[in-house]
Amino acid sequence: MASYNLNEMLKRSDKGSNKPGNKDEMHLDDAERVKVLSPMQQVFKRFFRNRLAVFGLVLLGIMFVFSFLGPLFYPYGQTEIFRKYDAQKTDYALAKERTEFTSYVIDNELEIDSTVANKANSNILTMVSKNVDLMRTNGKDGFYDLVRLEDNIYVLTKLETQKVASFGSTQTHVGLCSVTQQSVTFDGEDLGEEFTATALKSMKGTSGSFEFDGLTYDYQKTSAPKTYDIYLTQDNGFLYEGSNLGAEFESAAQSATESSDQFRFQIGGKEYFVVEVSEGSYEAYAYLNESPAMAFTRYAFDAYETGASFSDEFKVQALLASCNTGAFEYEGASYTIAPEEDTLVVRGSDGAEVAELSTFVIRRYNGADTMELGLKDAIREKVELMTESGEKTATLTYPIPQQKEDGTYDYDEEGNLLYNDSELTITRKDTGEYLVNCDQIILLIDIYAPPSGTHLLGTDGDGFDVLARMMYGGRISLMVGFVVVFLETLLGVIMGGLAGYFGGWVDNIIMRLVDIFYCLPMMPIMIIIGAMMDAMRMDTYVRLMVMMGALGVMGWAGIARLVRGQILSLREQEFMVATEATGIRVKRRIFRHLVPNVMPQLIVSATMGLGGTILTESTLSFLGLGVKHPLATWGTMINSVSTASAMTHYTYIWIPVGMLICLTVIAFNFVGDGLRDAFDPKGKR
């Protein structure tokens, strides 16, 4: 009998020659027809015959290249913020009538009680309401006078004084009288039963007085029923700290207590004042010296030269001079200050205007004083017209500094700032302030930019490039899917393998545990975990690890049940009897012989579960329970445009991301279906 070499026959068959003289004829018993394929080769062959499975595999390859290799070649990062220069209606200036008083220190070497200085503004308002020119305050270190120089200028003066006398009456609490108990409880010495009887007979109404032993006692009803406080009022006369100042002084001091002019009086060329210590009790002080400490004003200084500033010392000198001679000197130069219309104007010795003082303050919206005086005056005049006519909005055309495309100011060849006419809109706010708007070129975050050559899919609400976020978001979403499925499979194989092989009480315990995990509500648990991570302000990457671990722990039950069922059917077969007979360890029997026979089902289950895990992660991130900003995932990207108006206007953000999620999930399902059919070729018959 002729012998055949199988390899030689296969080579000849590939060349198209079976037998000499008969090239096309082939018989059933020819060795050339026999090709032996391994089980895995058969699985791959059946898998690649499935067009949908191949399409899904190609699609997944594209997703992995897009997510993991794309960022290496794309020039933008996931958290790179993009900005642009653009002309926009901007809050340019703010105008308002100044109501508060600004303070300036007159003497830096003078120590001032901070409490007195802080209360000066409220004391000024009290003086205005009462229409008084002076208010005296007792500080921790002595007396202070707050003096009105004119309606918008006040000076706080620290007084140096000397106490000369005390006078008036003092009131002493004697005791408590109870009409119900017919008794008096004395604070000090017991005045006897006769005093008690006199007091009880006199207690009528809410208050009154009675005399006993040549002294006058007052009583006042308390909150307790039929109970009265008894006081003794005594006139102490004048008690001098030094020498007796005479009857004229005493008469003047008594008269001062009845005056409303801060209890001031003069005797013998010296000035004194009286302070009420308590009701009916006074102290008299002599003036020794006074030192101006602080100046308070509603005026704002506007320089005629744009950008010029004035020191506090210059401002103080100008304010004080406006209430006196109108002239002052500062750093060797002479100045004058005089009223003009509604303002005060400071001029130099040559008559040139230096500054303008007004209670109507106009500044740039950021508080900077960089506007030229002409523009301030134009805004002030327009506001006055608005006030007269009752208008809330008005426009004004005025030249303001010209800007380049990058927002910087434009200068001519000689370095002079260029101006262009701009329309300013003045709007009265409910607070009484006037907001000035105009078009300005400013640097803005380029949010929600439409697709362009620079940003192929535009930018989102944070100024991030959408395409870059999609790439980096794909990394996170795919990584979450694989890590979670790996954890589920690992836990499921271990628990299912133990339950299926050992059976008995081990199987009962593990299966009851599986039942418990089946009953756990995943979404409420993830909401609780998300809230806890928010409260702990957990790092973004740590939060991602916790989320993947939680999803993996809660998803292993289904795989464990699958592995258990397969092992229950495999453990009684002949090859397992052989492993037991040969003395192979239990651990090796399970994970070396049983589990590999379950791998086809595990591969199919894991592949099918990847798509669902990605959907779960996207849902959690969309709800704000998953990965936090600024880390990108496909779910957080859709969450950034979750409102109805945003989804209508920014379709170029959520539609591509939604398509990526759909295509990835569909691709995993196609691959899973292909693997299932490849491992089980009888499934379609």
NORDA-V224679 format. One record per residue. PSI is psi in whole degrees, -180 to 180 (NA if undefined). OMEGA is omega in whole degrees, 0 to 359 (999 if undefined). Layout:
PSI:OMEGA + PSI:OMEGA
This chain:
137:181 + 141:178 + 147:182 + 140:172 + 118:185 + -41:181 + -41:179 + -40:180 + -41:180 + -39:178 + -42:180 + -36:178 + -39:179 + -29:180 + -3:177 + 15:179 + 117:181 + -55:179 + 150:178 + 133:178 + -12:180 + 81:188 + -28:187 + -19:185 + 136:179 + 138:183 + 158:183 + -30:182 + 11:178 + 135:180 + -21:181 + -25:183 + -13:188 + 114:173 + 123:184 + 121:177 + 140:177 + 162:179 + -41:181 + -36:176 + -39:177 + -39:178 + -46:180 + -39:181 + -44:179 + -36:180 + -46:184 + -8:171 + -19:180 + 108:185 + -39:179 + -39:179 + -43:178 + -41:178 + -43:178 + -40:179 + -43:178 + -41:180 + -41:177 + -38:177 + -41:178 + -42:180 + -41:180 + -41:177 + -43:180 + -43:186 + -38:188 + -29:179 + -27:181 + -47:181 + -23:179 + -27:183 + -16:181 + 135:189 + -12:187 + 151:177 + 171:184 + -23:180 + 19:179 + 120:182 + 132:181 + 140:182 + 164:179 + 153:173 + 130:184 + 148:175 + 126:184 + 147:175 + 115:189 + 148:173 + 105:187 + -43:184 + 165:178 + 127:180 + 138:180 + 154:174 + 122:183 + 123:179 + -29:179 + 160:181 + 130:177 + 139:184 + 145:175 + 134:179 + 129:179 + -47:182 + 107:183 + -22:182 + -8:183 + 126:177 + 129:185 + 135:176 + 118:184 + -32:180 + -42:179 + -43:180 + -40:182 + -30:181 + -1:185 + -42:182 + -45:179 + -34:177 + -35:177 + -43:178 + -37:177 + -42:179 + -39:179 + -44:181 + -34:181 + -8:180 + 52:176 + 155:184 + -10:183 + 140:174 + 126:181 + 138:181 + 139:178 + 110:179 + -178:180 + -28:184 + 18:178 + -162:184 + 149:176 + 142:173 + 129:173 + 112:190 + 135:176 + 118:175 + -41:170 + 177:192 + -31:185 + 8:182 + 126:177 + 151:179 + 132:175 + 121:184 + 134:176 + 129:185 + 141:170 + 115:190 + 169:176 + 129:178 + 129:182 + -28:183 + 162:170 + 144:182 + 176:180 + -162:184 + 153:176 + 146:182 + 124:183 + 134:178 + 119:184 + -47:182 + -173:182 + 124:183 + 127:178 + 111:179 + -34:181 + -45:182 + -4:179 + 51:181 + 162:175 + 127:176 + 114:186 + 144:176 + -36:182 + -119:182 + 136:177 + 121:183 + 1:172 + 171:183 + -31:181 + -40:177 + -41:181 + -43:180 + -41:179 + -42:181 + -44:182 + -35:178 + -27:186 + -15:186 + 96:178 + 142:178 + -156:182 + -25:180 + 165:179 + -164:181 + 162:175 + 161:181 + 144:177 + 125:177 + 40:176 + 2:180 + 150:180 + 128:179 + 140:176 + 150:176 + 151:182 + 130:182 + 139:178 + -179:179 + -23:178 + 147:182 + 132:176 + 43:178 + 136:186 + 145:170 + 136:180 + 129:181 + 150:173 + 119:179 + 125:182 + 138:176 + 116:184 + -13:185 + -155:180 + 126:175 + 112:186 + 145:174 + -28:179 + -126:181 + 155:178 + 128:183 + -2:171 + 171:184 + -34:181 + -41:178 + -45:182 + -40:179 + -42:180 + -38:180 + -41:177 + -40:180 + -34:181 + -30:180 + -18:180 + 0:181 + 157:178 + 3:184 + 56:176 + 26:174 + 38:181 + 149:175 + 163:180 + 137:177 + 126:176 + 36:178 + -1:178 + 149:182 + 137:180 + 164:171 + 157:184 + 138:178 + 131:178 + 114:182 + -48:175 + 177:184 + 118:178 + -3:181 + 132:188 + 160:172 + 141:180 + 136:181 + 150:175 + 138:175 + 131:172 + -43:181 + 159:175 + 142:183 + 117:176 + 127:185 + -48:184 + 151:175 + 140:179 + 133:183 + 154:173 + -8:183 + 143:171 + 140:181 + 122:176 + 121:182 + 144:175 + -29:177 + 118:185 + 130:178 + -10:180 + 152:180 + 160:181 + 144:178 + 161:178 + -34:180 + -41:178 + -42:181 + -41:179 + -46:180 + -42:180 + -42:181 + -45:180 + -38:180 + -31:181 + -21:180 + 0:181 + -112:186 + -19:183 + 4:179 + 146:178 + 164:178 + 144:179 + 123:180 + 43:175 + -3:180 + 148:181 + 142:180 + 158:173 + 152:178 + 131:184 + 151:179 + 142:174 + 115:184 + -119:183 + 14:185 + 169:169 + 135:184 + 129:176 + 129:179 + 152:176 + -178:181 + -24:178 + 5:179 + -2:180 + 139:181 + 132:183 + -47:184 + 159:178 + 133:180 + 128:181 + 150:176 + -7:178 + 110:188 + 130:177 + 120:180 + 163:172 + 156:187 + -28:178 + 4:178 + -9:183 + 143:179 + 75:183 + 10:180 + 144:178 + 154:187 + -33:180 + -40:178 + -39:177 + -44:180 + -39:179 + -42:178 + -41:180 + -44:179 + -40:180 + -38:178 + -40:178 + -40:177 + -39:178 + -40:180 + -42:180 + -40:183 + -12:181 + 14:180 + 150:178 + -17:181 + 140:177 + 160:179 + 154:182 + 131:177 + 124:184 + 145:179 + 127:176 + 164:184 + 135:181 + 142:182 + 152:173 + -179:181 + -26:180 + 8:176 + -10:179 + 159:181 + 150:185 + 134:180 + 154:176 + -175:184 + -26:181 + 3:178 + 12:179 + 139:180 + 132:179 + 149:181 + 153:171 + 147:182 + 129:180 + 151:178 + 121:179 + 135:178 + 125:180 + 125:183 + 130:177 + 127:179 + 165:180 + -24:180 + -4:183 + -5:177 + 161:179 + 121:182 + 129:181 + 122:179 + 149:172 + 167:179 + 127:178 + 145:176 + 114:183 + 160:179 + 118:184 + 153:169 + 128:185 + 79:183 + 144:176 + 42:175 + 137:180 + 163:178 + 138:182 + -177:177 + -30:179 + -46:179 + 104:189 + -33:178 + 19:177 + -167:178 + 162:181 + -167:184 + -11:177 + 4:182 + 15:178 + 149:176 + 125:185 + -43:182 + -41:177 + -41:179 + -36:178 + -41:180 + -52:181 + -34:176 + -35:176 + -37:177 + -49:183 + -47:183 + -45:179 + -40:179 + -43:178 + -44:181 + -49:183 + -42:181 + -45:181 + -44:180 + -38:177 + -45:179 + -44:179 + -46:183 + -43:181 + -50:180 + -40:181 + -40:180 + -44:181 + -51:183 + -42:180 + -37:179 + -44:178 + -43:182 + -43:183 + -36:184 + -47:185 + -35:181 + -158:175 + -140:184 + -29:176 + -46:179 + -42:181 + -45:181 + -47:183 + -39:180 + -34:175 + -36:176 + -39:176 + -43:179 + -40:179 + -45:181 + -29:175 + -33:184 + -12:182 + 128:177 + 108:187 + -47:186 + -47:176 + -38:179 + -41:179 + -33:176 + -43:179 + -45:179 + -42:178 + -41:178 + -40:178 + -42:180 + -35:176 + -44:181 + -34:180 + -6:182 + 51:185 + 146:178 + 149:186 + -44:182 + -38:175 + -39:178 + -39:178 + -44:179 + -42:180 + -42:181 + -44:179 + -42:178 + -41:181 + -42:179 + -39:180 + -41:181 + -36:183 + -4:185 + 7:185 + -15:188 + -42:181 + -41:179 + -38:178 + -42:180 + -39:178 + -48:181 + -41:179 + -46:181 + -39:180 + -41:182 + -34:177 + -35:180 + -21:183 + -27:190 + -18:180 + -1:182 + 168:189 + -39:185 + -29:177 + -34:174 + -38:179 + -40:179 + -36:179 + -38:181 + -34:181 + -2:174 + 24:178 + 141:182 + 154:183 + -44:181 + -41:181 + -37:178 + -44:185 + -54:190 + -9:178 + -26:184 + -40:183 + -53:184 + -44:178 + -30:178 + -14:177 + -8:186 + -40:179 + -46:179 + -37:179 + -41:180 + -45:179 + -46:182 + -43:180 + -42:180 + -43:179 + -32:182 + -19:181 + -45:180 + -43:179 + -37:179 + -41:178 + -40:177 + -40:179 + -45:179 + -43:179 + -39:179 + -45:180 + -43:178 + -37:177 + -37:180 + -1:180 + 14:182 + -9:184 + -128:182 + 139:184 + 158:174 + 141:10 + 4:178 + 134:187 + 135:164 + 167:180 + -33:179 + -44:179 + -30:179 + -40:177 + -35:178 + -30:181 + -17:178 + 48:188 + -16:180 + 159:183 + -44:181 + -40:180 + -41:180 + -26:178 + -42:187 + -26:186 + 55:179 + -25:182 + -6:177 + -55:189 + -27:180 + -49:177 + -40:179 + -44:177 + -38:178 + -39:178 + -43:179 + -47:181 + -47:183 + -39:180 + -45:180 + -43:178 + -41:181 + -45:178 + -38:179 + -41:178 + -45:180 + -41:178 + -43:177 + -41:180 + -42:178 + -39:179 + -45:180 + -34:181 + -40:179 + -23:182 + 79:184 + -18:180 + -7:186 + -27:183 + -4:181 + NA:999
